Amino acid sequence: MAARILCPVDLAHEKSWQIALPEAAREARLRDAELHLLCVVPDLGMSMVAQYFPEGHEREMLERAEADLARIAQETLPAGTAHQCHVAHGHPAEEILAAAERLGATLIVMASHKPDSLRTLFVSSMADRIVHHAPQSVLIVRGN
């Protein structure tokens, strides 16, 4: 089975993918692996919350995420880097782990940052959740 690398991209945090995508591309090149980028659009949750958004809002968010992820890949990855883009909908940590399993990822490459508040101390970061629950190796790329 070919090696596959999954790189989650948080569209709301530019700094994270600016450091993680080039590293994921480097790892893919070194390992002769397929590179898969994933953006997770968070679920609105309870139907009570969803009713406050216009009909079709989640579909529009998914379409926008697809376009944004393709643009980011084109602008950030080194020229000629073969990759596939995926968009999921739900809880980010759960969707990242599910995509890794579905794709048969052998490595997850993602960015992390220092805790920036007391809230981050009590509610673990996304990277922390992935590291603790992923059966495959996880490469955490740290920024400044």
Secondary structure, 3 states (H helix, E strand, C coil): CCCEEEEECCCCCHHHHHHHHHHHHHHHHHHCCEEEEEEEEECCCCHHHHCCCCCCHHHHHHHHHHHHHHHHHHHHCCCCCCCEEEEEEECHHHHHHHHHHHHCCCEEEEEECCCCCHHHHHCCCHHHHHHHHCCCEEEEEECC
